[in-house]
Amino acid sequence: TLPYQADEKGNNMWNLEYLTDDKRGEMFLKYIEHLNAMKLRALFVPERVVTQDVGVGSYGMAKQHAEIFIDNLEGLISDLLDHFNKYIVPQLVLYNFGESAPPAYIRTEGLRAKDKEFLMKVVEAVAKSEVLPVDLVKTLEQLDIPVKKEEGETTPSKRPKIPEPEEAELERKERTEYEKRVDFEGIKAKLDKAEGEFYRKASAVVTTQAEDLINQVKKALQEGTGKGYRDIGAVRKVKVRYQGDYKKLLKELIKDMYEFGKTTAKNELDVKEEIKTPASETQWILGRAEMLADKHATELKYITTLAVLNGLKSNKTNEDILFDIRKKIEAFRNKNVKTMASTEAMTALNSGRALIAKALA
């Protein structure tokens, strides 16, 4: 259905008409090709790598674009490794082996010359839109994939042999004396239970918050409809309530897993004396719970306001807007609340274990 909105002469401003090309189809095609090229450039992919034309010199152009594409791939690998070595690997080493562990990093030699040559051939052939001039068997061998030649015979792979499960079990590294003290099964069971309980209780709070937000938005939209328009400004005034309930659950989760982390570390290190939690750590627990609860409330209000704004732009009914809000918050609950439970439980557990380690250092 078309909306009715009259102009100053009383005529409806909305209408449907057939789009005719008037023998200008080439103009539309060129615009589509232009948009495709812009999309590829946005992805840092030279367009001649995957497109072609009939112009003179297209092969040479495709070759140059292919070289740029390969260089971009190496640059991407370099950026990824730089971030891994700065923000992931050091933290993994610290949490698993402590501050005295030697530094670790990921290194790559980049694309080998023969890899570049192989990729160049593939990319150039695609750009020319021809049948790939590549032997399938040689291609698979280049990728280190075994190729069956005859019955019962395969081309040996260059990759190291992956042991069978029984063999892998025999060759598995023995646990260190310290690792044998760690109750991995007990820790996992505690994490699973704490995460599940938090998600169940927090989901109930989010459901209550969602219904309260929907009622506030419904009232704001109805008041605006009575005035002849629906004002987004009234919707922005809605408040996320029951934030205290959510903060309480976060505090309980963080504190419980923090104390559990302390207990496991003491048992593993055979510590008998009581190690009290310093005031700074208690403040960290309370502050983290409050910060996460505030962030949660801000995200709920953002989801709600954005759903209303998009609904008004699309001229949706009030009922459809409220339905969108409910679905968006449900998706948020199913993903974000579950992720928060897992992340905060593990963070608190490691923080409690770190306290014992520092106390004995």
C-alpha positions, -999 to 999 in steps of 0.1 A, spaced: 0 0 0 11 35 -7 10 62 20 -12 92 14 4 126 19 -12 156 2 7 185 -13 -4 221 -12 -29 214 -41 -44 184 -23 -28 158 -46 -12 127 -33 26 131 -33 32 93 -36 28 74 -69 42 44 -88 54 45 -124 72 21 -147 109 27 -151 117 28 -188 152 28 -203 143 46 -235 171 27 -252 195 39 -225 202 5 -211 240 9 -215 239 38 -192 224 17 -164 250 -11 -170 279 13 -168 266 27 -135 263 -9 -121 299 -16 -133 310 16 -116 294 6 -83 309 -29 -84 344 -13 -89 338 10 -60 329 -19 -38 360 -38 -47 382 -8 -41 366 -3 -7 379 -39 1 413 -29 -12 409 -53 -42 419 -38 -76 389 -42 -98 408 -57 -127 416 -87 -105 381 -100 -108 366 -80 -137 374 -76 -174 366 -56 -204 373 -58 -241 396 -28 -242 431 -29 -256 458 -37 -230 434 -53 -205 458 -83 -200 487 -60 -191 464 -40 -168 451 -72 -152 487 -83 -145 496 -51 -128 464 -52 -107 472 -87 -97 506 -77 -85 490 -50 -64 465 -75 -50 492 -99 -39 511 -70 -22 479 -60 -4 476 -96 9 511 -95 23 503 -61 39 472 -76 55 491 -105 69 517 -81 83 490 -60 100 473 -91 115 505 -105 129 514 -71 144 481 -69 163 483 -106 173 518 -100 187 508 -68 205 474 -76 219 468 -114 220 500 -134 224 516 -114 253 484 -117 273 481 -154 266 516 -159 278 511 -138 309 479 -155 320 492 -190 313 529 -189 323 533 -158 344 555 -127 341 588 -146 342 580 -165 310 601 -157 279 584 -136 252 566 -154 224 554 -141 191 541 -153 157 564 -150 127 558 -156 90 581 -156 60 554 -142 39 543 -156 5 570 -176 -11 581 -167 -46 565 -198 -61 533 -190 -42 532 -155 -57 538 -169 -92 510 -195 -87 486 -169 -74 495 -145 -102 486 -171 -128 453 -178 -113 444 -141 -108 455 -132 -143 435 -160 -158 404 -149 -139 408 -113 -151 411 -125 -187 379 -147 -182 395 -177 -199 397 -213 -190 423 -216 -162 457 -226 -177 464 -247 -146 469 -284 -143 445 -296 -117 469 -322 -103 497 -297 -101 474 -272 -84 465 -297 -57 501 -306 -52 510 -269 -49 484 -267 -21 500 -298 -5 468 -318 -10 474 -355 -17 463 -366 -52 452 -402 -59 472 -415 -90 464 -451 -91 445 -476 -70 460 -475 -35 487 -449 -44 487 -412 -34 511 -384 -40 530 -378 -7 521 -346 10 548 -321 21 529 -315 54 539 -334 85 518 -365 92 489 -360 116 490 -388 141 460 -410 146 441 -405 179 457 -435 196 492 -424 185 485 -388 195 475 -399 229 508 -417 234 528 -388 221 510 -362 241 533 -342 264 532 -352 300 517 -327 324 541 -308 346 541 -313 384 522 -280 388 497 -288 360 488 -321 378 477 -301 408 451 -281 388 416 -294 390 407 -286 354 374 -305 355 363 -288 387 371 -254 373 352 -260 341 322 -274 361 322 -243 383 325 -219 353 297 -237 335 274 -236 365 281 -199 373 277 -188 337 244 -208 333 230 -194 365 239 -158 356 225 -161 321 192 -175 335 187 -148 361 200 -120 339 177 -131 310 147 -127 333 159 -92 343 164 -82 306 129 -96 297 114 -74 325 134 -44 313 123 -50 277 86 -51 286 90 -19 307 107 -1 278 80 -13 254 53 1 276 71 35 279 76 37 241 40 27 235 27 55 257 51 80 241 40 70 206 3 71 215 6 106 229 24 117 198 -3 101 175 -30 121 194 -11 153 185 -10 144 148 26 132 147 49 108 165 78 126 182 111 108 185 120 133 212 94 118 236 109 83 230 144 95 239 131 103 274 124 66 282 144 52 311 160 18 315 148 6 349 157 -25 370 194 -16 365 201 -23 401 189 -59 397 213 -64 368 242 -48 387 235 -71 417 237 -102 396 270 -90 380 285 -83 415 275 -117 427 290 -134 397 323 -115 398 327 -119 436 319 -156 435 343 -164 407 370 -142 423 368 -161 456 367 -194 437 399 -184 418 416 -176 451 405 -210 466 418 -230 436 451 -212 436 456 -218 473 448 -255 470 472 -259 441 500 -241 459 492 -256 493 488 -223 510 474 -226 545 474 -190 558 445 -167 550 451 -142 523 426 -113 526 412 -95 496 427 -60 496 404 -30 495 416 -21 459 403 -55 447 370 -52 464 366 -17 448 375 -33 414 347 -59 418 321 -32 427 333 -8 401 333 -34 374 298 -45 382 285 -9 381 304 -1 349 290 -31 331 255 -25 343 257 11 330 270 -1 297 241 -26 295 215 1 302 230 24 276 229 -4 249 193 -12 257 183 24 253 203 27 221 186 -4 207 151 9 216 156 44 203 172 32 170 143 8 164 118 36 169 138 59 146 140 34 119 103 25 123 92 61 120 114 66 89 98 35 73 63 48 83 56 16 103 27 13 127 31 16 164 25 -22 168 52 -30 143 77 -7 160 70 -23 193 75 -57 178 108 -46 163 120 -34 198 111 -68 214 129 -88 187 160 -66 189 163 -68 226 158 -106 225 187 -109 200 208 -87 223 199 -108 253 207 -141 236 241 -129 224 255 -102 246 243 -115 280 257 -149 273 290 -135 262 292 -112 292 286 -142 315 315 -161 300 339 -132 299 333 -119 334 334 -153 350 367 -161 335 381 -126 342 372 -128 378 385 -163 382 419 -153 368 420 -122 389 414 -142 421 442 -167 411 465 -138 403 461 -123 438 474 -155 454 503 -157 430 513 -121 437 510 -126 475 535 -155 473 559 -137 449 
